[in-house]
Amino acid sequence: MSKSKPEKPGKSGQDSQDGATTRLAPDPFAAVLPALAALGAIASIASINWSAEEKTPDRPKARRKASTALKDLETCCMGLIEIFRRFNRHPKLFCGEGAGTNVPLKFGVHGVRVSADNARLYQQIMNDVASMLVLASQNAFDVMSAVEDGEIDAPEEIYFGFGECQEALNELIQQRATLRESVEKGLYVALRLSQLVSELKKYRADPA
């Protein structure tokens, strides 16, 4: 996971300037949506519980041990927790407080004018989100492969937990949640997924 540079937000994370001293920031949904997608990639572990197939001799061998994939996925969960906390620390940039706070989650309605410092902050967080999306999808795939190959044998209750996280994310889309609600639910799901991945580590066949 790449380390972020120190954040330099404006006063209390807000911008008081207008006009020539500010720039229009990219849409906050462009950062929040891929962060939610990264959570969705991890939550998709739920599906392996009912769609896994028996291992066949010609199936490619997993590239990594289950313990390594789980450790890396747990690191992704921690990274996503921090990303959603950073969203919350800068509500004008990422939670819709700079525009219509009750507007449903969609592109084109939450953009605000920001200082140069907050524009850089946006790009820092965006870079971390992009990195987490790639890592989360790859690590989740490797964990799902380990489950399918019998290297992780966890009880159904854990997979049901991943399924509940899927449903929580789906509700954001189905109910057209606001940007603020999406960030708050995203943090909740990130914390829950971290717990579930930690639980999976107890059921791996290979030693740590």
SERO-4910 file (N, C-alpha, C, O; in steps of 0.05 Angstrom, whole numbers):
BEGIN
 pado doro    nc1    nc2    nc3   cac1   cac2   cac3    cc1    cc2    cc3    oc1    oc2    oc3
  Met    A     17    -24      0      0      0      0     18     25      0     36     27     16
  Ser    A     12     43    -18     29     67    -20     23     86      4      0     88     13
  Lys    A     44     99     14     41    118     36     33    145     25     45    155      6
  Ser    A     14    157     38      4    184     29     23    205     41     34    202     62
  Lys    A     25    227     26     39    250     37     22    263     58     -3    260     58
  Pro    A     33    278     76     18    292     97     -4    309     84      0    323     65
  Glu    A    -28    307     95    -51    322     84    -49    351     93    -42    357    116
  Lys    A    -55    369     74    -55    397     80    -81    410     72    -83    425     53
  Pro    A   -102    404     88   -128    416     82   -129    445     88   -112    456    102
  Gly    A   -149    458     78   -154    486     86   -164    487    115   -165    467    128
  Lys    A   -172    510    123   -181    514    150   -204    495    156   -226    497    144
  Ser    A   -200    477    176   -220    457    184   -230    441    160   -253    432    160
  Gly    A   -212    436    141   -220    421    118   -238    435     99   -249    423     80
  Gln    A   -243    460    104   -262    475     88   -248    498     73   -226    505     81
  Asp    A   -260    508     52   -249    530     36   -268    554     39   -292    551     34
  Ser    A   -257    576     47   -274    600     50   -271    619     26   -286    638     24
  Gln    A   -250    614      9   -246    632    -13   -265    626    -37   -275    603    -39
  Asp    A   -268    645    -54   -284    641    -78   -269    654   -101   -249    666    -98
  Gly    A   -281    650   -125   -270    663   -148   -243    654   -156   -237    630   -158
  Ala    A   -225    674   -161   -199    669   -173   -180    653   -154   -161    642   -163
  Thr    A   -186    652   -128   -168    639   -109   -174    609   -107   -159    595    -93
  Thr    A   -195    599   -120   -202    571   -118   -205    558   -146   -207    572   -166
  Arg    A   -206    532   -145   -211    516   -170   -235    498   -164   -240    490   -142
  Leu    A   -248    490   -186   -270    470   -183   -257    443   -181   -243    434   -200
  Ala    A   -263    429   -160   -251    402   -155   -267    381   -172   -290    385   -178
  Pro    A   -253    359   -178   -268    337   -192   -290    327   -174   -291    332   -150
  Asp    A   -309    312   -186   -332    302   -172   -324    284   -149   -309    265   -153
  Pro    A   -334    288   -124   -327    271   -102   -336    242   -106   -324    224    -95
  Phe    A   -357    239   -121   -368    212   -126   -347    195   -141   -346    171   -139
  Ala    A   -329    209   -157   -308    195   -172   -288    182   -153   -274    164   -161
  Ala    A   -286    192   -128   -269    180   -108   -284    160    -91   -274    138    -85
  Val    A   -309    167    -83   -324    149    -65   -333    124    -79   -333    102    -67
  Leu    A   -341    126   -105   -351    102   -119   -330     80   -121   -337     57   -114
  Pro    A   -305     86   -130   -286     64   -131   -278     53   -103   -271     30   -100
  Ala    A   -280     70    -82   -275     60    -55   -297     40    -47   -291     20    -35
  Leu    A   -322     47    -54   -343     28    -49   -340      2    -66   -346    -20    -57
  Ala    A   -330      5    -90   -325    -18   -108   -304    -36    -96   -306    -61    -98
  Ala    A   -284    -24    -83   -263    -40    -71   -275    -57    -48   -268    -80    -44
  Leu    A   -293    -45    -33   -307    -59    -12   -324    -82    -24   -325   -104    -13
  Gly    A   -336    -76    -46   -353    -96    -60   -336   -120    -69   -345   -143    -69
  Ala    A   -311   -115    -78   -294   -136    -87   -288   -155    -63   -287   -180    -67
  Ile    A   -283   -144    -40   -278   -160    -16   -303   -175     -7   -302   -199      0
  Ala    A   -325   -161     -8   -350   -173      1   -359   -196    -17   -375   -213     -9
  Ser    A   -349   -196    -42   -356   -218    -61   -346   -245    -52   -353   -265    -64
  Ile    A   -329   -246    -32   -321   -272    -21   -345   -288    -12   -344   -312    -11
  Ala    A   -367   -274     -6   -392   -288      2   -401   -308    -19   -410   -330    -12
  Ser    A   -398   -302    -44   -408   -319    -65   -394   -346    -67   -406   -365    -77
  Ile    A   -370   -348    -58   -355   -373    -60   -367   -395    -43   -363   -418    -48
  Asn    A   -383   -387    -23   -395   -407     -6   -415   -425    -20   -418   -448    -14
  Trp    A   -429   -414    -40   -449   -430    -54   -443   -435    -84   -458   -449    -97
  Ser    A   -421   -423    -94   -415   -427   -122   -388   -441   -127   -380   -445   -150
  Ala    A   -374   -448   -106   -348   -462   -109   -351   -489   -122   -372   -502   -118
  Glu    A   -332   -497   -137   -332   -523   -150   -309   -540   -140   -289   -530   -130
  Glu    A   -312   -566   -142   -290   -584   -134   -265   -579   -150   -266   -573   -174
  Lys    A   -242   -582   -137   -217   -577   -151   -212   -599   -171   -214   -623   -164
  Thr    A   -204   -592   -195   -197   -611   -216   -167   -611   -221   -154   -591   -215
  Pro    A   -156   -633   -231   -127   -635   -235   -116   -613   -253    -92   -605   -250
  Asp    A   -132   -603   -272   -121   -583   -291   -125   -554   -282   -119   -536   -297
  Arg    A   -137   -550   -259   -140   -523   -249   -113   -511   -242    -97   -524   -229
  Pro    A   -108   -487   -252    -82   -474   -245    -77   -472   -215    -96   -466   -200
  Lys    A    -53   -476   -207    -46   -474   -179    -45   -445   -170    -36   -428   -185
  Ala    A    -55   -440   -146    -55   -413   -136    -26   -402   -134     -7   -417   -128
  Arg    A    -23   -376   -139      4   -364   -139     14   -360   -111     39   -361   -107
  Arg    A     -3   -356    -91      5   -350    -64     -8   -368    -44    -29   -380    -49
  Lys    A      5   -371    -21     -8   -386      1    -32   -371     11    -34   -346      9
  Ala    A    -51   -385     22    -75   -373     33    -68   -353     55    -80   -332     57
  Ser    A    -48   -360     71    -41   -342     93    -31   -315     83    -36   -295     95
  Thr    A    -16   -316     61     -5   -291     50    -28   -274     38    -29   -250     42
  Ala    A    -46   -287     23    -68   -273     11    -86   -260     32    -95   -238     29
  Leu    A    -91   -275     54   -108   -264     75    -94   -241     90   -107   -221     96
  Lys    A    -68   -243     94    -54   -221    107    -55   -196     90    -59   -174    100
  Asp    A    -51   -199     63    -52   -176     45    -80   -165     44    -83   -140     42
  Leu    A   -100   -182     44   -128   -173     43   -135   -158     69   -150   -138     68
  Glu    A   -125   -167     91   -130   -153    116   -117   -125    116   -129   -106    126
  Thr    A    -94   -123    103    -81    -97    100    -98    -79     83   -100    -55     88
  Cys    A   -110    -90     62   -128    -74     45   -152    -64     61   -160    -41     58
  Cys    A   -163    -81     78   -186    -72     94   -178    -49    112   -193    -29    115
  Met    A   -154    -50    124   -145    -28    141   -141     -3    124   -147     19    134
  Gly    A   -131     -6    100   -127     17     83   -154     30     75   -156     54     74
  Leu    A   -174     14     70   -200     24     63   -214     37     87   -228     57     84
  Ile    A   -209     26    111   -220     39    135   -209     68    137   -224     87    143
  Glu    A   -183     70    133   -170     97    135   -180    115    113   -184    139    118
  Ile    A   -185    105     89   -195    121     67   -222    133     74   -227    157     70
  Phe    A   -240    116     84   -267    126     91   -266    145    115   -282    163    117
  Arg    A   -247    141    133   -244    160    155   -234    187    144   -242    208    154
  Arg    A   -217    186    124   -207    211    112   -230    225     97   -231    250     97
  Phe    A   -247    210     84   -271    222     72   -286    238     93   -294    260     88
  Asn    A   -290    225    116   -306    238    137   -292    262    149   -305    281    158
  Arg    A   -265    262    148   -250    285    159   -252    309    140   -246    332    149
  His    A   -260    305    116   -262    327     96   -289    326     83   -291    320     59
  Pro    A   -310    333     98   -338    330     88   -344    348     64   -361    340     47
  Lys    A   -331    371     62   -337    388     38   -328    375     13   -341    376     -8
  Leu    A   -305    362     14   -293    349    -10   -307    323    -17   -311    317    -40
  Phe    A   -315    307      4   -323    280     -2   -350    271      9   -359    249      3
  Cys    A   -364    288     24   -389    280     36   -413    297     27   -435    294     38
  Gly    A   -409    313      7   -431    329     -4   -439    353     11   -459    366      5
  Glu    A   -423    361     31   -431    384     48   -425    410     34   -434    432     43
  Gly    A   -411    409     11   -406    434     -3   -428    440    -23   -428    461    -36
  Ala    A   -447    421    -27   -469    425    -46   -495    416    -32   -498    421     -8
  Gly    A   -512    404    -47   -537    395    -36   -534    370    -19   -529    348    -31
  Thr    A   -535    372      7   -530    349     24   -551    326     22   -545    303     28
  Asn    A   -574    333     13   -596    313     12   -600    302    -17   -619    288    -22
  Val    A   -582    310    -35   -584    300    -62   -575    271    -64   -554    264    -53
  Pro    A   -590    254    -77   -581    226    -80   -554    224    -94   -545    241   -109
  Leu    A   -541    202    -88   -514    196    -98   -514    195   -129   -526    177   -140
  Lys    A   -501    214   -141   -498    214   -170   -477    234   -178   -470    252   -163
  Phe    A   -468    231   -203   -447    249   -213   -459    276   -220   -483    279   -227
  Gly    A   -443    297   -217   -450    323   -228   -464    342   -209   -472    364   -217
  Val    A   -468    334   -184   -484    352   -166   -468    359   -140   -478    375   -124
  His    A   -445    347   -136   -431    351   -111   -404    366   -114   -391    370    -94
  Gly    A   -397    375   -137   -372    389   -141   -372    416   -128   -391    430   -128
  Val    A   -349    422   -116   -346    448   -102   -320    461   -110   -302    448   -120
  Arg    A   -318    487   -104   -293    502   -109   -275    498    -84   -284    500    -62
  Val    A   -249    493    -89   -231    487    -67   -205    502    -71   -198    512    -93
  Ser    A   -190    504    -49   -163    516    -50   -143    497    -63   -149    474    -68
  Ala    A   -119    508    -69    -99    491    -81    -91    468    -62    -86    446    -72
  Asp    A    -90    473    -36    -83    452    -17   -104    430    -17    -96    406    -17
  Asn    A   -129    437    -18   -150    416    -18   -152    402    -45   -160    379    -46
  Ala    A   -144    415    -66   -143    402    -92   -121    380    -92   -125    358   -103
  Arg    A    -98    386    -79    -77    366    -77    -86    344    -58    -80    320    -63
  Leu    A   -100    350    -37   -111    330    -19   -129    311    -34   -128    286    -30
  Tyr    A   -146    322    -51   -164    305    -67   -148    285    -83   -155    261    -84
  Gln    A   -127    294    -96   -111    276   -113    -96    255    -97    -93    233   -106
  Gln    A    -86    263    -73    -73    244    -56    -92    221    -48    -84    197    -51
  Ile    A   -116    228    -40   -135    207    -32   -144    191    -56   -147    166    -54
  Met    A   -147    204    -79   -155    190   -103   -134    169   -111   -141    147   -119
  Asn    A   -108    176   -108    -87    157   -114    -89    132    -96    -85    110   -104
  Asp    A    -94    137    -70    -96    115    -51   -121     98    -57   -119     73    -54
  Val    A   -143    110    -65   -167     95    -72   -161     77    -96   -169     54    -96
  Ala    A   -148     88   -116   -142     72   -140   -125     48   -133   -129     26   -143
  Ser    A   -105     53   -116    -87     31   -107   -102     10    -92    -98    -14    -97
  Met    A   -120     18    -74   -136     -1    -59   -155    -17    -76   -160    -41    -71
  Leu    A   -166     -5    -97   -184    -20   -114   -170    -42   -128   -180    -65   -130
  Val    A   -146    -37   -138   -130    -58   -152   -122    -80   -132   -126   -104   -138
  Leu    A   -112    -72   -109   -102    -92    -90   -125   -108    -78   -122   -133    -75
  Ala    A   -147    -95    -72   -170   -109    -59   -181   -130    -78   -187   -152    -70
  Ser    A   -184   -123   -104   -195   -142   -123   -176   -166   -127   -186   -189   -129
  Gln    A   -150   -161   -128   -131   -183   -132   -130   -201   -107   -130   -226   -110
  Asn    A   -128   -189    -84   -126   -205    -59   -152   -220    -54   -151   -243    -44
  Ala    A   -175   -208    -59   -200   -222    -55   -202   -246    -74   -211   -267    -66
  Phe    A   -193   -242    -99   -193   -265   -118   -175   -288   -107   -183   -311   -109
  Asp    A   -152   -281    -97   -134   -302    -87   -145   -316    -63   -142   -340    -59
  Val    A   -159   -301    -45   -172   -314    -22   -195   -332    -32   -198   -354    -21
  Met    A   -211   -323    -51   -232   -339    -61   -222   -365    -74   -234   -386    -72
  Ser    A   -199   -362    -88   -186   -386   -100   -177   -406    -78   -180   -430    -81
  Ala    A   -167   -395    -56   -158   -412    -34   -182   -427    -21   -179   -450    -13
  Val    A   -205   -413    -19   -229   -426     -9   -237   -449    -28   -243   -471    -19
  Glu    A   -238   -443    -53   -247   -462    -73   -228   -486    -74   -237   -509    -80
  Asp    A   -202   -482    -69   -183   -504    -69   -180   -518    -43   -164   -536    -40
  Gly    A   -196   -510    -23   -196   -524      3   -175   -515     22   -171   -528     43
  Glu    A   -161   -493     15   -140   -483     33   -151   -467     56   -138   -462     76
  Ile    A   -176   -458     53   -190   -444     75   -217   -459     78   -232   -461     58
  Asp    A   -223   -468    102   -248   -482    107   -262   -469    130   -260   -478    153
  Ala    A   -277   -448    125   -290   -433    146   -320   -440    147   -331   -449    127
  Pro    A   -332   -435    170   -361   -441    173   -378   -422    157   -369   -400    150
  Glu    A   -402   -430    151   -420   -414    134   -426   -386    146   -430   -367    131
  Glu    A   -426   -385    172   -433   -359    185   -414   -337    176   -423   -314    173
  Ile    A   -389   -343    171   -371   -322    162   -378   -312    134   -377   -288    128
  Tyr    A   -385   -331    116   -393   -323     89   -420   -308     89   -424   -290     73
  Phe    A   -437   -315    108   -462   -299    111   -455   -271    118   -469   -252    110
  Gly    A   -434   -267    135   -426   -240    142   -417   -224    118   -423   -201    116
  Phe    A   -401   -237    100   -393   -223     76   -418   -217     59   -419   -195     46
  Gly    A   -438   -235     59   -462   -230     44   -477   -206     55   -489   -190     40
  Glu    A   -478   -203     81   -491   -179     93   -477   -153     85   -490   -133     81
  Cys    A   -451   -155     82   -436   -131     73   -444   -125     44   -447   -101     36
  Gln    A   -447   -145     27   -456   -141      0   -483   -127      0   -487   -108    -15
  Glu    A   -502   -137     17   -528   -125     17   -528    -96     27   -542    -79     16
  Ala    A   -510    -90     46   -508    -63     55   -499    -44     33   -509    -22     31
  Leu    A   -480    -54     17   -471    -38     -6   -492    -35    -28   -496    -14    -40
  Asn    A   -506    -57    -32   -528    -57    -52   -550    -37    -45   -562    -24    -62
  Glu    A   -555    -35    -19   -576    -17    -10   -570     12    -17   -588     28    -22
  Leu    A   -544     19    -17   -537     46    -24   -546     53    -52   -554     75    -58
  Ile    A   -543     34    -70   -551     38    -98   -582     37   -101   -594     54   -114
  Gln    A   -594     17    -88   -623     13    -91   -639     36    -79   -659     43    -89
  Gln    A   -629     47    -57   -643     68    -42   -634     96    -50   -644    116    -39
  Arg    A   -615     97    -69   -605    123    -78   -596    140    -54   -605    163    -51
  Ala    A   -578    129    -39   -569    142    -15   -554    168    -22   -545    172    -44
  Thr    A   -552    186     -2   -536    210     -6   -507    204     -4   -499    182      4
  Leu    A   -490    223    -12   -461    219    -11   -453    215     18   -436    198     24
  Arg    A   -463    231     37   -457    228     65   -464    200     75   -448    187     88
  Glu    A   -488    190     69   -496    164     77   -478    142     65   -472    122     78
  Ser    A   -469    146     41   -452    127     28   -425    125     41   -414    103     44
  Val    A   -414    148     49   -389    148     63   -391    135     90   -374    119     98
  Glu    A   -413    141    105   -417    129    131   -421     99    130   -410     84    146
  Lys    A   -437     90    111   -441     61    107   -416     48     97   -410     25    105
  Gly    A   -400     62     81   -375     50     71   -356     45     94   -343     24     95
  Leu    A   -354     64    113   -337     60    136   -346     36    153   -330     20    162
  Tyr    A   -372     34    157   -383     11    172   -376    -15    159   -368    -34    172
  Val    A   -380    -17    132   -374    -41    118   -344    -48    118   -337    -71    121
  Ala    A   -327    -28    116   -298    -32    117   -290    -44    144   -274    -62    144
  Leu    A   -301    -34    165   -295    -44    192   -305    -73    195   -291    -90    206
  Arg    A   -329    -79    185   -340   -106    186   -324   -125    169   -319   -148    178
  Leu    A   -316   -117    145   -300   -135    128   -273   -141    141   -263   -164    138
  Ser    A   -261   -122    154   -236   -127    168   -239   -149    189   -222   -166    192
  Gln    A   -261   -148    204   -267   -168    224   -270   -196    211   -260   -216    221
  Leu    A   -284   -197    189   -290   -222    175   -264   -235    163   -260   -259    165
  Val    A   -248   -218    151   -222   -228    140   -205   -239    163   -191   -259    160
  Ser    A   -205   -225    185   -190   -234    208   -200   -261    218   -184   -279    226
  Glu    A   -226   -265    217   -238   -291    224   -230   -313    205   -224   -335    213
  Leu    A   -229   -307    179   -221   -327    159   -193   -338    165   -187   -361    159
  Lys    A   -175   -321    176   -148   -330    181   -146   -354    200   -127   -368    200
  Lys    A   -167   -357    216   -167   -380    235   -172   -406    222   -168   -427    234
  Tyr    A   -181   -406    197   -190   -430    184   -173   -438    159   -182   -454    143
  Arg    A   -150   -427    157   -132   -434    135   -117   -460    141   -112   -466    164
  Ala    A   -111   -475    120    -98   -500    123    -68   -497    125    -54   -513    139
  Asp    A    -57   -477    112    -28   -473    112    -19   -457    136    -35   -440    145
  Pro    A      4   -461    147     14   -446    170     20   -417    162     25   -412    139
  Ala    A     19   -400    181     25   -371    176     53   -368    167     62   -345    162
***
